[in-house]
């Protein structure tokens, strides 16, 4: 087996460029090469098992290699693997659109399919922009986004993103965006409520000043995921939605990370009864099997694009693999499993248990805060718990903790000095316990050695 690993490693070195990865570091460290998986365990080509502590980048739901999901793909494969959705329809895409509208907030009536989460966000932005042109309000052409936001890596999604490390370099390519601070109570000199209020006042002020020029506000509901698993204070999201409504600004909810049960509701918008005009979903939509994403839109938006061919009102956007039948078939099987296993209720029921498991992690000397919304967890490492002074970023503490976790048998990724933990929603309790215990040991060992 090591020979095979060496051979693959050599090909990785020669041919493969991994995303969001410094190749020099990866190749010096010798990458893990995954060959198969079962439940919440990934196995590499040398036969070692690793717990999947970030559900393969927040996508896996029911565990890997689930019979029902595998069968759904095989069954669809016997019919048709792919057929375009441009000017044609296919059976699983229609069925999935109907299921999504049924599950989503009542404000959303139509489903537009893409492949990546970033594409679903792009579609939302373009729909908002084009909507106002079609209803005779072309001056509403600006976007409003939150600081510290992450919506994907394509240019439009980066424009509304706000994470300097990822986005600053591309500044000259981006369109201008109005930005308001997002509530980050941990770093705010006051209570969470005061933090929320200050951010909402700023938003209200921008809307008063420029509301008439704004096409839509884009927000990651409840949790800013890639921004560090920042959980919004209660009431904030509902108030954002109310302010948008008051100023007739469309609300685009980016549920790519939070959707499909992750926060203990099917969609995070539900926590505050938010009814968005547009909603982007991806990741968990196929249970983590195939790349399908979607932008849901209100009927009001859909109708603005309705007209005779000669009016040229159609939405000129579409990806080759939009509504891919294999992907839509596995998404339908995924939603069946959600229902059959009452998975969202399970996440809600296990959330306090996960919180209990994490309490000893939160008590570690170099942990500043443990943030949790359902099965979405961020553990912020700091040099000083009292002053919240961060570690020197060059120490790469988050990275080192995840590297140690890997040695102890679990895979996850850091966001700077925030260690993320997003287990698959169906992770058995005993595996959750083992995962958290690996986290705790990795954090304790690495931070104590460095301090
Ligand atoms: N929006 C949010 C909130 C995300 O967390 C992500 C990915 N982590 C995306 C969009 C982009 O999704 P994708 O990587 O599938 O393009």
Boltz pocket constraint, residues with backbone or C-beta under 6 A from the ligand:
constraints:
  - pocket:
      binder: B
      contacts: [[A, 57], [A, 115], [A, 116], [A, 117], [A, 118], [A, 119], [A, 121], [A, 150], [A, 151], [A, 152], [A, 153], [A, 220], [A, 225], [A, 226], [A, 254], [A, 255], [A, 256], [A, 257], [A, 258], [A, 282], [A, 283]]
      max_distance: 6.0
